[in-house]
Amino acid sequence: QLVESGGGLVQAGGSLRLSCAASGFRIADYAIGWFRQAPGKAREGISCISGADGTTDYIRSTKDRFTISRDNAKNTVYMQMNSLKPEDTAVYYCNAKLGVSQYWGQGTQVTVSS
């Protein structure tokens, strides 16, 4: 199971830190990704962190503003989001994947006002 938290309403230029807490499996064994889905748009992957060595990757629009990290002891993945823009408004989901095993969280709403 994955549970996201940390979303909310923030003004443009502000920051939020999302958390993705896992239970029932070890995040260190899984690749963890953050996705988002804006109204009327398809869900898109925006960042990921590998289970093997913690390598991270980002889409271009978030690379210099968002940082994904994980705390294996807390079995939690985070995404620090800085310099938020109105176009970052979406429901944010975390995903854990290992082979054919996959989990999704329920999502957390992020709203950025201009």
Steps between C-alpha positions, in 0.01 A plus 500: 500500500612856424363810670582848372480813709624856501289653227313824542446850373805719448574823320718506191865495601426305815609153608346174610645165603303193404542173687428148381491251786517130412377204699515131424817523293840665509542809284871423472407201281279702266531776245283785628351761273296814547225566248248777465171546324355840427130543416429387146853372448667162501700383800869575451810374673709782641775345710632165609757343727643155446494233765846370424720805543270796549559644155251778430345637184261783419307640213637826364230724646574390857869418494629820659210546737404158637715255695408138566657318793434201719547402863530122511478494877162672486402310185398833350575689181484878483478761232605852587334744263634855481416799283156360436305627201126500427564236233620265774141478624398134489432191705836345584541125530786277597562164340719207602607245242706183511457268207129424471432622855362852510330726751328837467407745770167680518645838403537837665374828355745781432353835404722794410332839483632784285 
